[in-house]
Amino acid sequence: SNYGSKHKRIIQSLYYLQKLEQNQANNTIIDRAKKCTKLKNKSVIIVKGGPGTGKSVIALNALAELLYKGQKVFHATGSKAFTTTLRKIVGTRAGRLFQYFNAFGKFKENEIDVLIADEAHRIRKNSNNRFTRKENRSEIPQIDELIKAAKVSVFFLDENQIVRPNEVGSSEVIKDAAKKFNAEIFEFELKTQFRCSGSDGYLLWIDNTLNIKETAHPVLTKNEKMAFKICNSPEELRNEIINKNKEHTNSARLVAGFCWPWSYPDNDGNLKGDIVIGNFKATWEAKEDSIKLAKDIPRASLWAYDPNGVNQVGSIYTIQGFETDYIGVIWGEDLTYDFDKKDWVGHPEKSADTAVKRDKKNFIIYAKNTYRTLLTRGMKGVYVYFIDKDTENYFKSRIDKTLL
């Protein structure tokens, strides 16, 4: 499977770590871990990097190396899909090494040698969830629980992937917490891109186009290794993805902005065609807690990994942290470009994501970060269908004419 192949690549890809910045981050992790019993103070290591800079590679490599050295180490994320998939790949015995961020409040201080927090932009304000009983609710910030539990904690993050209000993982938040614990702080920034076929240019173009940050890439130019294609209809988009996926199983996925309701399956376990665009209909991936699912429909947490996932549309919540060769993106009406204002405009009323649309002030930040994340999941090709034509025309105006 493609996700399995990502992990084969991780095992084969220690050559990544010969790149200077990857290597420095890795060496610091291993070095602080080695000294962790001797050192008086905790160490907090922050590794920042955009999509495809090898963050998960370093995280899993460090995990393997520290286990081999006999240290007490855990890998944690805030993503059900990501952690479930890792557990599935490593099997039951090693599965307990992979935990969620909310599992560390019960650990004693410094009970763990090293805690590796991947996708750390998904750290929440605290570890309570809707199932937490009143007497167990805690006001302790989740980041404090993580730093407290381990002598060395390592955080891998991309601050432009914070996509919902209760997720707060930024380097500022981590550093503030680290200071409370008198930890020594180490910070690294990964700049070299391995994904998107080594094209930093594509990512910088996306950041520039979405006005996330000023870069020197206002126009997308030809890149032999990576395709970017605007489709004229959602049917065309779906066909591109299905055909790519036929060439190599599990090499392509379809995702969309969260602009349609997400229904439970019917009593027979069939999914509802929630995503409707004219005559086009598609289903979201199956909710994790669906009681019954028809044959060959994976639950959301394994949608990226299960070969049958190509038949449903994923959302930011199931694709974040994953990569695939080809991604197809349905761009909804929750974020559009306004030529009169010469700027992006957020439309919370077009969103079906309750938590995000309630936060009117930051809605546009979450919407931009969401589409930035969706558009950077494909390593060889990105296909997009825009419902809003001004938005499509704005993108077209920033693409070298020979590519259109």
C-alpha positions, 0 to 999 in steps of 0.5 A: 500500500502507498502508506506502507511504502511511505514507511519503507521509504522512511526505513530506506531514507536515512540518507535524508539525514545526511542533509545538514539541517535534518542531520543536526536535528537528529544528532541533537535528539540522540545526544540529549537522549543519551545524556538524559539521566545525567543532565539536571534539566529537561531538554525541549527540542523544536523542529519546524518545517513545511510539508515534505521536509522530512519531519516524520522521517526524523521522528520515526528514525529517532524512535527506532534508534532510541529503542535500539539503545534501550531507552524508554521512548514514546511517539505521539500525535494528535491525529487518530488517522496517523497514529492508527495507521502507524499502529497498523503498520508496526503490529500489536506488540510495538503498537503501544509505542504510538500514543495520543497527546492526551495520554501523558497526563497520567505519567509521573514527572520524567517517567519517560526518557524521550517523548517524540511529538509529531504533527505537534501543531495539533497539540490542544489547549488541554487533554479533556474531550467530550468523554472526560468525566467532570471529576477528571477534567483538568485545566493543565495545558496539554503541552505542560503534560507532555513536557512534564512526562519526559526528560527530553521532549521533541516537537515536530511542527508546521505552524501553517497547519493549525486548522482548528480553534482548539489546536494551539501547537506553535513554537511560542506555546512550546517555548513558554511551557519549556521555560516553566520547567526550566528546560534547555531549548533547542530549535531547528528549522528544516528548509529542504523539501523532499516531497513535491519531487524536490520542488521548493518552488511549488510550496513557495508558490502556494504560500504566496498565492494564499498570501500566507507568506511573501515569497519570491514565487508569484508564478508557477513555472514548469517542473518536470517532476510535478504536475499541477492541473486545474480540472473543469469539472468534479467528474474530471477530477474524480476520473484523474484520481481513479485512473492514477490509482489504477496505475499504482494501487493506493497512489491517489486520493480525493479530498475536499474542503469541509463544505458539506455535512458529514452523515452517518451511514444508513442501516445497511452501512452504505454511505450517503452522497453528502458532497453534491456539485450539480449532478456530481455526487460523492461520499465523505469517508466513513465516520470512525464511530459508524455502527455498521459499514458495508463491505470494503468501506474503511473507517476514517482512521484507515481511509488514507491507508486502506486501498478502498479509501480511493472510493471516498473523499477525505477531509483535512482531518484524515489526510493531515500527516499523510502524503500520497503520489497524487491528490485531487482537491475539491475547493469549496466556497468557504475560501474565495478570491475577491478581485475587487478587494484583491484579497482572500475572503473567508465565508464561514456560512459556507463551512460545515465545520462547526468548531471552525466556523464559530471562530469568525475572527480566525476563520480565514487563517484556518481556511487558508491553512487547510487548503495549503495542507490539502494542496501539499499532500501530493508528491507527483501531482496535484489536481484541483476543481474550484467551485468558485470561478474567480478563485479558479481564475486567480490561480490561473493568473498565477500559472505560467501560460505554457502550463495551462 
